[in-house]
Amino acid sequence: MISRLKKVSFMAWDEITGWASPQKKIILVPLNDVIKNKDNNWEVMGSDPSFVLEGSFRKGWIEFAWESGTQESIPLKFYIDYGHGFSEEHTITPSYMPKGTYKGKVLFFIPYNTKVLRLDTGDKKVIFKLQNVQIKKITRMHMLLERLQEYRSRTEQGSIMGICKKVILLVKKEGIRSFLQRVKSKSNTPQSYDEYTIWQTNNQLTADDLDYIYHDIQAMQYQPLISFVLPVYNVDEIWLRRCIDSVIRQYYTNWELCIADDASTKDHIKRVLDEYSNKYSRIKVVYREKNGHISEASNSALALVTGEYLALLDHDDEIANNALYEIVKLLNHNKQLDIIYSDEDFVNMDHQRVSPFFKPDWSPDRFLCHMYYGHLGVYRSTLIQEAGGFRKGYEGSQDFDLALRITEKTQRIAHIPKILYHWRMIPESTASNSSAKSYTHVAGMKALSDAMRRREINGWIEELSQYPNYYLLHYNVHSNPLVSIIVTENQNPIATDEFLEHLLDQTAYINYEIVVIWNADEVSVSEIDKKWNDRLGNRYTSINAEKFQGAHMYNKAVSLCAGEHYLFINHSIRLNNSAWLQDMIGHSQRKETAVIGAYIQSDNDLIIHSGYVLGLGEHHIAEDPYKGISIDFPGHYGAMFVTRNVSALSKDFFIISKEIFVKLEGFDMNLQEHFFEIDFALKAMQAGYINVWLPYVRVILLNNISNVHDDSSEERAYMKGKWNGFLKQDAYYNENYSKDKPYMLDI
């Protein structure tokens, strides 16, 4: 009890004296991957640069001040050591060093039991200046006033006194201790200065950008009218105004806003809508006499549309000022486009932009798993009219249902890799909580079932119970085709024999033959060959590949096959679902697909293969972005549990139809060791086919032995010469991500 009183007494004295505490100069002592260069600047030498902060400084609320100079934005991430070492669990990222010369300060809380502070500056190899680092003790009152001012500027609220009244009400309700704890937790939340915040700073439109945009709009030969469709129902006034204002602020001005109020019961709705429609002739409003929910309300708004294209907008969301400009700029390059979609992020209750979704280009298989392209979605108006608009009974997934019907009529679809839409995160919205509207999942299931019937897809839908509004579409096998299973990487006859036993035991589909590619001497494999010839008869054959390798070896094996589909499988693969081959064949039988691959994991639960991304890796040919990550990782926006289109797949486990293999003339014989499977996948894409990665066909590769692409300068040069355009930017990997560090924003 005495020690506790001493601690409380010290903390109280600390708070009293903190206001006038002088700044304490801090010395940065390089700990790892950073040195002082000859110009007296810090130079990062590796991927984990860090400093230990030396100097006398107090704990509790502090003001951290610094001077910096850098060509790239750099985070300021603090690791706290309580005496047991540093860990990711105990970190604070209160700010960052922006580009250019800068004097900064930030307030945050250092726990009283902190022993050592470490400062990390990101993972990029950069040269920067960081000097005059100081820490000053402040009081809670100082901190509170700073936070109130910050909140005022961020939320565009009125006077400080008005905000203080709200604070007093909170204090009365929660108590001073709970309120201060709330402020502390908000202050130490790293999202304010995370990677995405830095990206936003780097990608803000400058005065020169705006000047270019205005001149570009004036020079556009094609300036179509864009209609916004906005159903409204009982939304808070602040969000409704922000939504409408975001349309009014558009740089491209040839728009109309078509609003349908769905018999709202809140008085402010009609007052606000009348105010805007009376002020702006381009804002049209219809007031429904009876509430019909979002599909009928959207159709009422559709009836007001006169534009050549229309954009869908939710009543509590916002769009970027340059949204329509980017849409029309793209249309000036290609007037044939029918659907355009952009990237999006979310806006929390404090008006902070968080959780960006940088999307792939059009990915039809992913689209059948969830409505990934979402907002901002722009459609040719005539297609919406021909489709009959929104359907009643699909509320909650009405956009998904509409998009499913429209994408059956056109494939002229384009993606703009820019954040043009901001979802509002409020408690009752699906942006804030995917389970907030469970009926949306049921409606999405119904819409997808309808689409399967219309498209004559012979298959079934698997629901992902833990992930609302996500589904998996399985394709059934038809006509019972013969499949040639080509077993590769067979250096050990005993191991291959074990694999063949496992293959037969774990494969329910029975119409297959087996071709083994031996990489061992003929004497050692003769006994195994005899065993399986006796057992399978003409369903088994083998070839010795000692004289062949790479593409030549695989093509030679295919020449012995009689099947309609060729499935290549590494003998170290272990299967865990007897229906695996049906799932692979079902997709391979689709007329639009070429290479089908699967989820490959290691025997120690790490991801080995989830589809290659072009342009990644040390030599910028291709790499798996998720390789080495735990299988518990769901991927970005569920990428690891949805069927996806990818550019290329691993040669350890994939299937191709004979028809396409022959049409594309097999594997390129110029690639005798590496990249031939990637080359084939790119030939397929070039010919108009799509390649597919299946998350529900999950296999294990023993001993983590995967066919990696080792150093082969000649073949690298050949690939870059042949596929330079494809390798520059993967269609399914957003250009805002780094090519050096997968799925890290390019800042």
BELWOVEN-V632906 format. One record per residue. N is the residue number from 1. RES is the residue in one small letter. SS is DSSP state (H for helix, E for strand, - for the rest). PHI is phi in whole degrees, 0 to 359 (NA if undefined). Layout:
# BELWOVEN-V632906
n->N res->RES ss->SS phi->PHI
n->N res->RES ss->SS phi->PHI
This chain:
# BELWOVEN-V632906
n->1 res->m ss->- phi->NA
n->2 res->i ss->H phi->297
n->3 res->s ss->H phi->297
n->4 res->r ss->H phi->294
n->5 res->l ss->H phi->296
n->6 res->k ss->H phi->298
n->7 res->k ss->H phi->295
n->8 res->v ss->H phi->297
n->9 res->s ss->H phi->298
n->10 res->f ss->H phi->297
n->11 res->m ss->H phi->297
n->12 res->a ss->H phi->295
n->13 res->w ss->H phi->297
n->14 res->d ss->H phi->300
n->15 res->e ss->H phi->293
n->16 res->i ss->H phi->291
n->17 res->t ss->H phi->277
n->18 res->g ss->H phi->297
n->19 res->w ss->- phi->303
n->20 res->a ss->- phi->257
n->21 res->s ss->- phi->295
n->22 res->p ss->- phi->290
n->23 res->q ss->- phi->289
n->24 res->k ss->E phi->255
n->25 res->k ss->E phi->286
n->26 res->i ss->- phi->249
n->27 res->i ss->E phi->260
n->28 res->l ss->E phi->270
n->29 res->v ss->E phi->255
n->30 res->p ss->E phi->303
n->31 res->l ss->E phi->253
n->32 res->n ss->E phi->202
n->33 res->d ss->- phi->59
n->34 res->v ss->E phi->211
n->35 res->i ss->E phi->224
n->36 res->k ss->E phi->272
n->37 res->n ss->- phi->269
n->38 res->k ss->- phi->293
n->39 res->d ss->- phi->269
n->40 res->n ss->- phi->67
n->41 res->n ss->- phi->254
n->42 res->w ss->E phi->277
n->43 res->e ss->E phi->234
n->44 res->v ss->E phi->280
n->45 res->m ss->- phi->252
n->46 res->g ss->- phi->214
n->47 res->s ss->- phi->264
n->48 res->d ss->- phi->223
n->49 res->p ss->- phi->290
n->50 res->s ss->E phi->204
n->51 res->f ss->E phi->232
n->52 res->v ss->E phi->259
n->53 res->l ss->E phi->272
n->54 res->e ss->E phi->251
n->55 res->g ss->- phi->140
n->56 res->s ss->- phi->272
n->57 res->f ss->- phi->215
n->58 res->r ss->- phi->273
n->59 res->k ss->- phi->258
n->60 res->g ss->E phi->92
n->61 res->w ss->E phi->283
n->62 res->i ss->E phi->225
n->63 res->e ss->E phi->250
n->64 res->f ss->E phi->260
n->65 res->a ss->E phi->239
n->66 res->w ss->E phi->200
n->67 res->e ss->E phi->238
n->68 res->s ss->E phi->217
n->69 res->g ss->E phi->209
n->70 res->t ss->E phi->203
n->71 res->q ss->- phi->270
n->72 res->e ss->- phi->224
n->73 res->s ss->- phi->295
n->74 res->i ss->E phi->229
n->75 res->p ss->E phi->289
n->76 res->l ss->E phi->247
n->77 res->k ss->E phi->247
n->78 res->f ss->E phi->257
n->79 res->y ss->E phi->257
n->80 res->i ss->E phi->254
n->81 res->d ss->E phi->254
n->82 res->y ss->- phi->269
n->83 res->g ss->- phi->111
n->84 res->h ss->- phi->238
n->85 res->g ss->- phi->97
n->86 res->f ss->- phi->268
n->87 res->s ss->- phi->208
n->88 res->e ss->- phi->296
n->89 res->e ss->- phi->295
n->90 res->h ss->- phi->246
n->91 res->t ss->E phi->227
n->92 res->i ss->E phi->223
n->93 res->t ss->E phi->238
n->94 res->p ss->E phi->280
n->95 res->s ss->E phi->195
n->96 res->y ss->E phi->205
n->97 res->m ss->E phi->267
n->98 res->p ss->- phi->284
n->99 res->k ss->- phi->300
n->100 res->g ss->E phi->89
n->101 res->t ss->E phi->274
n->102 res->y ss->E phi->207
n->103 res->k ss->E phi->246
n->104 res->g ss->E phi->232
n->105 res->k ss->E phi->208
n->106 res->v ss->E phi->209
n->107 res->l ss->E phi->259
n->108 res->f ss->E phi->201
n->109 res->f ss->E phi->254
n->110 res->i ss->E phi->257
n->111 res->p ss->- phi->306
n->112 res->y ss->- phi->293
n->113 res->n ss->- phi->265
n->114 res->t ss->- phi->292
n->115 res->k ss->- phi->261
n->116 res->v ss->E phi->220
n->117 res->l ss->E phi->248
n->118 res->r ss->E phi->243
n->119 res->l ss->E phi->246
n->120 res->d ss->E phi->253
n->121 res->t ss->- phi->238
n->122 res->g ss->- phi->79
n->123 res->d ss->- phi->228
n->124 res->k ss->- phi->268
n->125 res->k ss->- phi->278
n->126 res->v ss->- phi->229
n->127 res->i ss->E phi->247
n->128 res->f ss->E phi->212
n->129 res->k ss->E phi->250
n->130 res->l ss->E phi->218
n->131 res->q ss->E phi->214
n->132 res->n ss->E phi->49
n->133 res->v ss->E phi->283
n->134 res->q ss->E phi->222
n->135 res->i ss->E phi->235
n->136 res->k ss->E phi->237
n->137 res->k ss->E phi->285
n->138 res->i ss->- phi->231
n->139 res->t ss->- phi->268
n->140 res->r ss->H phi->295
n->141 res->m ss->H phi->296
n->142 res->h ss->H phi->303
n->143 res->m ss->H phi->300
n->144 res->l ss->H phi->296
n->145 res->l ss->H phi->297
n->146 res->e ss->H phi->298
n->147 res->r ss->H phi->294
n->148 res->l ss->H phi->296
n->149 res->q ss->H phi->295
n->150 res->e ss->H phi->298
n->151 res->y ss->H phi->296
n->152 res->r ss->H phi->299
n->153 res->s ss->H phi->291
n->154 res->r ss->H phi->285
n->155 res->t ss->H phi->262
n->156 res->e ss->- phi->60
n->157 res->q ss->- phi->282
n->158 res->g ss->- phi->280
n->159 res->s ss->- phi->287
n->160 res->i ss->H phi->301
n->161 res->m ss->H phi->298
n->162 res->g ss->H phi->296
n->163 res->i ss->H phi->292
n->164 res->c ss->H phi->299
n->165 res->k ss->H phi->299
n->166 res->k ss->H phi->295
n->167 res->v ss->H phi->297
n->168 res->i ss->H phi->300
n->169 res->l ss->H phi->297
n->170 res->l ss->H phi->295
n->171 res->v ss->H phi->296
n->172 res->k ss->H phi->298
n->173 res->k ss->H phi->283
n->174 res->e ss->H phi->254
n->175 res->g ss->- phi->93
n->176 res->i ss->H phi->295
n->177 res->r ss->H phi->295
n->178 res->s ss->H phi->294
n->179 res->f ss->H phi->296
n->180 res->l ss->H phi->295
n->181 res->q ss->H phi->295
n->182 res->r ss->H phi->298
n->183 res->v ss->H phi->296
n->184 res->k ss->H phi->297
n->185 res->s ss->H phi->294
n->186 res->k ss->H phi->295
n->187 res->s ss->H phi->292
n->188 res->n ss->- phi->264
n->189 res->t ss->- phi->281
n->190 res->p ss->H phi->288
n->191 res->q ss->H phi->297
n->192 res->s ss->H phi->296
n->193 res->y ss->H phi->228
n->194 res->d ss->- phi->274
n->195 res->e ss->H phi->305
n->196 res->y ss->H phi->290
n->197 res->t ss->H phi->298
n->198 res->i ss->H phi->297
n->199 res->w ss->H phi->301
n->200 res->q ss->H phi->300
n->201 res->t ss->H phi->300
n->202 res->n ss->H phi->292
n->203 res->n ss->- phi->251
n->204 res->q ss->- phi->295
n->205 res->l ss->- phi->288
n->206 res->t ss->- phi->267
n->207 res->a ss->H phi->300
n->208 res->d ss->H phi->295
n->209 res->d ss->H phi->299
n->210 res->l ss->H phi->295
n->211 res->d ss->H phi->298
n->212 res->y ss->H phi->296
n->213 res->i ss->H phi->300
n->214 res->y ss->H phi->298
n->215 res->h ss->H phi->292
n->216 res->d ss->H phi->294
n->217 res->i ss->H phi->298
n->218 res->q ss->H phi->298
n->219 res->a ss->H phi->273
n->220 res->m ss->- phi->293
n->221 res->q ss->- phi->281
n->222 res->y ss->- phi->245
n->223 res->q ss->- phi->230
n->224 res->p ss->- phi->290
n->225 res->l ss->- phi->284
n->226 res->i ss->E phi->251
n->227 res->s ss->E phi->258
n->228 res->f ss->E phi->268
n->229 res->v ss->E phi->254
n->230 res->l ss->E phi->229
n->231 res->p ss->E phi->280
n->232 res->v ss->E phi->233
n->233 res->y ss->- phi->205
n->234 res->n ss->- phi->50
n->235 res->v ss->- phi->280
n->236 res->d ss->- phi->301
n->237 res->e ss->H phi->301
n->238 res->i ss->H phi->299
n->239 res->w ss->H phi->283
n->240 res->l ss->H phi->297
n->241 res->r ss->H phi->296
n->242 res->r ss->H phi->296
n->243 res->c ss->H phi->297
n->244 res->i ss->H phi->295
n->245 res->d ss->H phi->299
n->246 res->s ss->H phi->293
n->247 res->v ss->H phi->285
n->248 res->i ss->H phi->298
n->249 res->r ss->- phi->280
n->250 res->q ss->- phi->299
n->251 res->y ss->- phi->293
n->252 res->y ss->- phi->276
n->253 res->t ss->- phi->257
n->254 res->n ss->- phi->272
n->255 res->w ss->E phi->224
n->256 res->e ss->E phi->222
n->257 res->l ss->E phi->246
n->258 res->c ss->E phi->254
n->259 res->i ss->E phi->248
n->260 res->a ss->E phi->237
n->261 res->d ss->E phi->273
n->262 res->d ss->- phi->269
n->263 res->a ss->- phi->57
n->264 res->s ss->- phi->298
n->265 res->t ss->- phi->259
n->266 res->k ss->- phi->274
n->267 res->d ss->H phi->298
n->268 res->h ss->H phi->290
n->269 res->i ss->H phi->300
n->270 res->k ss->H phi->294
n->271 res->r ss->H phi->300
n->272 res->v ss->H phi->292
n->273 res->l ss->H phi->294
n->274 res->d ss->H phi->297
n->275 res->e ss->H phi->302
n->276 res->y ss->H phi->289
n->277 res->s ss->H phi->291
n->278 res->n ss->H phi->288
n->279 res->k ss->H phi->275
n->280 res->y ss->- phi->236
n->281 res->s ss->- phi->292
n->282 res->r ss->- phi->281
n->283 res->i ss->E phi->259
n->284 res->k ss->E phi->252
n->285 res->v ss->E phi->228
n->286 res->v ss->E phi->239
n->287 res->y ss->E phi->255
n->288 res->r ss->- phi->285
n->289 res->e ss->- phi->282
n->290 res->k ss->- phi->229
n->291 res->n ss->- phi->292
n->292 res->g ss->- phi->237
n->293 res->h ss->H phi->73
n->294 res->i ss->H phi->293
n->295 res->s ss->H phi->294
n->296 res->e ss->H phi->292
n->297 res->a ss->H phi->296
n->298 res->s ss->H phi->296
n->299 res->n ss->H phi->295
n->300 res->s ss->H phi->297
n->301 res->a ss->H phi->292
n->302 res->l ss->H phi->300
n->303 res->a ss->- phi->295
n->304 res->l ss->- phi->271
n->305 res->v ss->- phi->289
n->306 res->t ss->- phi->235
n->307 res->g ss->- phi->283
n->308 res->e ss->- phi->289
n->309 res->y ss->E phi->233
n->310 res->l ss->E phi->227
n->311 res->a ss->E phi->240
n->312 res->l ss->E phi->266
n->313 res->l ss->E phi->222
n->314 res->d ss->- phi->268
n->315 res->h ss->- phi->290
n->316 res->d ss->- phi->242
n->317 res->d ss->- phi->256
n->318 res->e ss->E phi->224
n->319 res->i ss->E phi->241
n->320 res->a ss->- phi->292
n->321 res->n ss->- phi->300
n->322 res->n ss->- phi->263
n->323 res->a ss->H phi->302
n->324 res->l ss->H phi->293
n->325 res->y ss->H phi->302
n->326 res->e ss->H phi->295
n->327 res->i ss->H phi->297
n->328 res->v ss->H phi->289
n->329 res->k ss->H phi->300
n->330 res->l ss->H phi->294
n->331 res->l ss->H phi->296
n->332 res->n ss->H phi->291
n->333 res->h ss->H phi->272
n->334 res->n ss->- phi->207
n->335 res->k ss->- phi->284
n->336 res->q ss->- phi->277
n->337 res->l ss->- phi->295
n->338 res->d ss->- phi->251
n->339 res->i ss->E phi->225
n->340 res->i ss->E phi->228
n->341 res->y ss->E phi->226
n->342 res->s ss->E phi->236
n->343 res->d ss->E phi->283
n->344 res->e ss->E phi->210
n->345 res->d ss->E phi->219
n->346 res->f ss->E phi->236
n->347 res->v ss->E phi->242
n->348 res->n ss->- phi->276
n->349 res->m ss->- phi->292
n->350 res->d ss->- phi->266
n->351 res->h ss->- phi->66
n->352 res->q ss->- phi->267
n->353 res->r ss->E phi->276
n->354 res->v ss->E phi->221
n->355 res->s ss->E phi->48
n->356 res->p ss->E phi->291
n->357 res->f ss->E phi->244
n->358 res->f ss->- phi->271
n->359 res->k ss->- phi->268
n->360 res->p ss->- phi->281
n->361 res->d ss->- phi->294
n->362 res->w ss->- phi->311
n->363 res->s ss->- phi->232
n->364 res->p ss->H phi->299
n->365 res->d ss->H phi->287
n->366 res->r ss->H phi->296
n->367 res->f ss->H phi->300
n->368 res->l ss->- phi->283
n->369 res->c ss->- phi->263
n->370 res->h ss->- phi->195
n->371 res->m ss->- phi->284
n->372 res->y ss->- phi->291
n->373 res->y ss->- phi->279
n->374 res->g ss->- phi->40
n->375 res->h ss->- phi->247
n->376 res->l ss->- phi->282
n->377 res->g ss->E phi->249
n->378 res->v ss->E phi->239
n->379 res->y ss->E phi->233
n->380 res->r ss->E phi->292
n->381 res->s ss->H phi->299
n->382 res->t ss->H phi->297
n->383 res->l ss->H phi->293
n->384 res->i ss->H phi->295
n->385 res->q ss->H phi->295
n->386 res->e ss->H phi->296
n->387 res->a ss->H phi->281
n->388 res->g ss->- phi->89
n->389 res->g ss->- phi->70
n->390 res->f ss->- phi->274
n->391 res->r ss->- phi->258
n->392 res->k ss->- phi->292
n->393 res->g ss->- phi->102
n->394 res->y ss->- phi->240
n->395 res->e ss->- phi->304
n->396 res->g ss->- phi->99
n->397 res->s ss->- phi->232
n->398 res->q ss->H phi->295
n->399 res->d ss->H phi->294
n->400 res->f ss->H phi->296
n->401 res->d ss->H phi->299
n->402 res->l ss->H phi->297
n->403 res->a ss->H phi->296
n->404 res->l ss->H phi->299
n->405 res->r ss->H phi->288
n->406 res->i ss->H phi->290
n->407 res->t ss->- phi->289
n->408 res->e ss->- phi->277
n->409 res->k ss->- phi->259
n->410 res->t ss->- phi->208
n->411 res->q ss->- phi->239
n->412 res->r ss->- phi->275
n->413 res->i ss->E phi->236
n->414 res->a ss->E phi->227
n->415 res->h ss->E phi->240
n->416 res->i ss->E phi->256
n->417 res->p ss->E phi->281
n->418 res->k ss->E phi->221
n->419 res->i ss->E phi->282
n->420 res->l ss->E phi->243
n->421 res->y ss->E phi->222
n->422 res->h ss->E phi->236
n->423 res->w ss->E phi->285
n->424 res->r ss->E phi->272
n->425 res->m ss->- phi->267
n->426 res->i ss->- phi->238
n->427 res->p ss->- phi->309
n->428 res->e ss->- phi->270
n->429 res->s ss->- phi->264
n->430 res->t ss->- phi->290
n->431 res->a ss->- phi->294
n->432 res->s ss->- phi->276
n->433 res->n ss->- phi->207
n->434 res->s ss->- phi->295
n->435 res->s ss->- phi->262
n->436 res->a ss->- phi->297
n->437 res->k ss->- phi->231
n->438 res->s ss->- phi->299
n->439 res->y ss->H phi->297
n->440 res->t ss->H phi->295
n->441 res->h ss->H phi->295
n->442 res->v ss->H phi->296
n->443 res->a ss->H phi->296
n->444 res->g ss->H phi->295
n->445 res->m ss->H phi->299
n->446 res->k ss->H phi->295
n->447 res->a ss->H phi->297
n->448 res->l ss->H phi->291
n->449 res->s ss->H phi->298
n->450 res->d ss->H phi->299
n->451 res->a ss->H phi->298
n->452 res->m ss->H phi->298
n->453 res->r ss->H phi->294
n->454 res->r ss->H phi->297
n->455 res->r ss->- phi->274
n->456 res->e ss->- phi->56
n->457 res->i ss->- phi->273
n->458 res->n ss->- phi->271
n->459 res->g ss->E phi->191
n->460 res->w ss->E phi->210
n->461 res->i ss->E phi->255
n->462 res->e ss->E phi->258
n->463 res->e ss->E phi->277
n->464 res->l ss->- phi->259
n->465 res->s ss->- phi->299
n->466 res->q ss->- phi->277
n->467 res->y ss->- phi->231
n->468 res->p ss->- phi->304
n->469 res->n ss->- phi->71
n->470 res->y ss->- phi->241
n->471 res->y ss->E phi->218
n->472 res->l ss->E phi->236
n->473 res->l ss->E phi->258
n->474 res->h ss->E phi->259
n->475 res->y ss->E phi->255
n->476 res->n ss->- phi->284
n->477 res->v ss->- phi->278
n->478 res->h ss->- phi->235
n->479 res->s ss->- phi->69
n->480 res->n ss->- phi->49
n->481 res->p ss->- phi->288
n->482 res->l ss->- phi->284
n->483 res->v ss->E phi->246
n->484 res->s ss->E phi->265
n->485 res->i ss->E phi->266
n->486 res->i ss->E phi->259
n->487 res->v ss->E phi->267
n->488 res->t ss->E phi->248
n->489 res->e ss->E phi->61
n->490 res->n ss->E phi->255
n->491 res->q ss->- phi->272
n->492 res->n ss->- phi->245
n->493 res->p ss->H phi->302
n->494 res->i ss->H phi->295
n->495 res->a ss->H phi->296
n->496 res->t ss->H phi->294
n->497 res->d ss->H phi->300
n->498 res->e ss->H phi->298
n->499 res->f ss->H phi->296
n->500 res->l ss->H phi->297
n->501 res->e ss->H phi->298
n->502 res->h ss->H phi->298
n->503 res->l ss->H phi->299
n->504 res->l ss->H phi->295
n->505 res->d ss->H phi->289
n->506 res->q ss->- phi->254
n->507 res->t ss->- phi->238
n->508 res->a ss->- phi->283
n->509 res->y ss->- phi->289
n->510 res->i ss->- phi->250
n->511 res->n ss->- phi->271
n->512 res->y ss->E phi->218
n->513 res->e ss->E phi->237
n->514 res->i ss->E phi->238
n->515 res->v ss->E phi->239
n->516 res->v ss->E phi->259
n->517 res->i ss->E phi->264
n->518 res->w ss->E phi->275
n->519 res->n ss->- phi->245
n->520 res->a ss->- phi->223
n->521 res->d ss->- phi->290
n->522 res->e ss->H phi->296
n->523 res->v ss->H phi->297
n->524 res->s ss->H phi->289
n->525 res->v ss->H phi->257
n->526 res->s ss->H phi->299
n->527 res->e ss->H phi->294
n->528 res->i ss->H phi->293
n->529 res->d ss->H phi->300
n->530 res->k ss->H phi->298
n->531 res->k ss->H phi->303
n->532 res->w ss->H phi->279
n->533 res->n ss->H phi->295
n->534 res->d ss->H phi->296
n->535 res->r ss->H phi->278
n->536 res->l ss->H phi->250
n->537 res->g ss->H phi->63
n->538 res->n ss->H phi->284
n->539 res->r ss->H phi->274
n->540 res->y ss->E phi->232
n->541 res->t ss->E phi->210
n->542 res->s ss->E phi->214
n->543 res->i ss->E phi->218
n->544 res->n ss->E phi->267
n->545 res->a ss->- phi->257
n->546 res->e ss->- phi->301
n->547 res->k ss->- phi->270
n->548 res->f ss->- phi->234
n->549 res->q ss->- phi->201
n->550 res->g ss->H phi->52
n->551 res->a ss->H phi->302
n->552 res->h ss->H phi->300
n->553 res->m ss->H phi->296
n->554 res->y ss->H phi->292
n->555 res->n ss->H phi->297
n->556 res->k ss->H phi->297
n->557 res->a ss->H phi->296
n->558 res->v ss->H phi->298
n->559 res->s ss->- phi->296
n->560 res->l ss->- phi->267
n->561 res->c ss->- phi->272
n->562 res->a ss->- phi->248
n->563 res->g ss->- phi->285
n->564 res->e ss->- phi->273
n->565 res->h ss->E phi->221
n->566 res->y ss->E phi->247
n->567 res->l ss->E phi->251
n->568 res->f ss->E phi->262
n->569 res->i ss->E phi->215
n->570 res->n ss->E phi->291
n->571 res->h ss->- phi->293
n->572 res->s ss->- phi->271
n->573 res->i ss->E phi->284
n->574 res->r ss->E phi->237
n->575 res->l ss->E phi->266
n->576 res->n ss->- phi->226
n->577 res->n ss->- phi->209
n->578 res->s ss->- phi->293
n->579 res->a ss->- phi->269
n->580 res->w ss->H phi->303
n->581 res->l ss->H phi->289
n->582 res->q ss->H phi->301
n->583 res->d ss->H phi->297
n->584 res->m ss->H phi->292
n->585 res->i ss->H phi->296
n->586 res->g ss->H phi->307
n->587 res->h ss->H phi->284
n->588 res->s ss->H phi->293
n->589 res->q ss->- phi->281
n->590 res->r ss->- phi->293
n->591 res->k ss->- phi->291
n->592 res->e ss->- phi->263
n->593 res->t ss->E phi->258
n->594 res->a ss->E phi->238
n->595 res->v ss->E phi->268
n->596 res->i ss->E phi->243
n->597 res->g ss->E phi->237
n->598 res->a ss->E phi->218
n->599 res->y ss->E phi->281
n->600 res->i ss->E phi->252
n->601 res->q ss->E phi->237
n->602 res->s ss->E phi->272
n->603 res->d ss->- phi->282
n->604 res->n ss->- phi->245
n->605 res->d ss->- phi->64
n->606 res->l ss->E phi->243
n->607 res->i ss->E phi->288
n->608 res->i ss->E phi->254
n->609 res->h ss->E phi->215
n->610 res->s ss->- phi->223
n->611 res->g ss->- phi->105
n->612 res->y ss->E phi->282
n->613 res->v ss->E phi->249
n->614 res->l ss->E phi->290
n->615 res->g ss->- phi->86
n->616 res->l ss->- phi->270
n->617 res->g ss->- phi->93
n->618 res->e ss->- phi->302
n->619 res->h ss->- phi->254
n->620 res->h ss->- phi->58
n->621 res->i ss->- phi->262
n->622 res->a ss->E phi->194
n->623 res->e ss->E phi->204
n->624 res->d ss->E phi->274
n->625 res->p ss->- phi->290
n->626 res->y ss->- phi->257
n->627 res->k ss->- phi->300
n->628 res->g ss->- phi->91
n->629 res->i ss->- phi->269
n->630 res->s ss->E phi->301
n->631 res->i ss->- phi->292
n->632 res->d ss->- phi->284
n->633 res->f ss->- phi->291
n->634 res->p ss->- phi->280
n->635 res->g ss->- phi->83
n->636 res->h ss->- phi->285
n->637 res->y ss->- phi->52
n->638 res->g ss->- phi->77
n->639 res->a ss->H phi->299
n->640 res->m ss->H phi->273
n->641 res->f ss->H phi->235
n->642 res->v ss->- phi->237
n->643 res->t ss->- phi->294
n->644 res->r ss->E phi->226
n->645 res->n ss->E phi->274
n->646 res->v ss->E phi->228
n->647 res->s ss->- phi->279
n->648 res->a ss->E phi->203
n->649 res->l ss->- phi->225
n->650 res->s ss->- phi->291
n->651 res->k ss->- phi->283
n->652 res->d ss->- phi->289
n->653 res->f ss->E phi->193
n->654 res->f ss->E phi->199
n->655 res->i ss->E phi->228
n->656 res->i ss->E phi->222
n->657 res->s ss->E phi->284
n->658 res->k ss->H phi->301
n->659 res->e ss->H phi->303
n->660 res->i ss->H phi->286
n->661 res->f ss->H phi->301
n->662 res->v ss->H phi->290
n->663 res->k ss->H phi->300
n->664 res->l ss->- phi->268
n->665 res->e ss->- phi->62
n->666 res->g ss->- phi->66
n->667 res->f ss->- phi->279
n->668 res->d ss->- phi->291
n->669 res->m ss->- phi->290
n->670 res->n ss->- phi->283
n->671 res->l ss->- phi->251
n->672 res->q ss->- phi->276
n->673 res->e ss->- phi->234
n->674 res->h ss->- phi->227
n->675 res->f ss->- phi->71
n->676 res->f ss->H phi->293
n->677 res->e ss->H phi->288
n->678 res->i ss->H phi->291
n->679 res->d ss->H phi->302
n->680 res->f ss->H phi->296
n->681 res->a ss->H phi->298
n->682 res->l ss->H phi->288
n->683 res->k ss->H phi->299
n->684 res->a ss->H phi->296
n->685 res->m ss->H phi->297
n->686 res->q ss->H phi->298
n->687 res->a ss->- phi->275
n->688 res->g ss->- phi->100
n->689 res->y ss->- phi->271
n->690 res->i ss->E phi->241
n->691 res->n ss->E phi->253
n->692 res->v ss->E phi->229
n->693 res->w ss->E phi->251
n->694 res->l ss->E phi->253
n->695 res->p ss->E phi->283
n->696 res->y ss->E phi->269
n->697 res->v ss->E phi->260
n->698 res->r ss->E phi->248
n->699 res->v ss->E phi->232
n->700 res->i ss->E phi->248
n->701 res->l ss->E phi->257
n->702 res->l ss->H phi->294
n->703 res->n ss->H phi->62
n->704 res->n ss->H phi->56
n->705 res->i ss->- phi->270
n->706 res->s ss->- phi->246
n->707 res->n ss->- phi->286
n->708 res->v ss->- phi->281
n->709 res->h ss->- phi->266
n->710 res->d ss->- phi->289
n->711 res->d ss->- phi->298
n->712 res->s ss->- phi->209
n->713 res->s ss->H phi->299
n->714 res->e ss->H phi->295
n->715 res->e ss->H phi->288
n->716 res->r ss->H phi->299
n->717 res->a ss->H phi->298
n->718 res->y ss->H phi->297
n->719 res->m ss->H phi->296
n->720 res->k ss->H phi->292
n->721 res->g ss->H phi->291
n->722 res->k ss->H phi->278
n->723 res->w ss->H phi->237
n->724 res->n ss->H phi->305
n->725 res->g ss->H phi->298
n->726 res->f ss->H phi->293
n->727 res->l ss->H phi->289
n->728 res->k ss->H phi->294
n->729 res->q ss->- phi->206
n->730 res->d ss->- phi->290
n->731 res->a ss->- phi->297
n->732 res->y ss->- phi->257
n->733 res->y ss->- phi->231
n->734 res->n ss->- phi->299
n->735 res->e ss->- phi->293
n->736 res->n ss->- phi->283
n->737 res->y ss->E phi->271
n->738 res->s ss->- phi->289
n->739 res->k ss->- phi->267
n->740 res->d ss->- phi->266
n->741 res->k ss->- phi->231
n->742 res->p ss->- phi->308
n->743 res->y ss->- phi->61
n->744 res->m ss->- phi->264
n->745 res->l ss->E phi->296
n->746 res->d ss->- phi->279
n->747 res->i ss->- phi->242
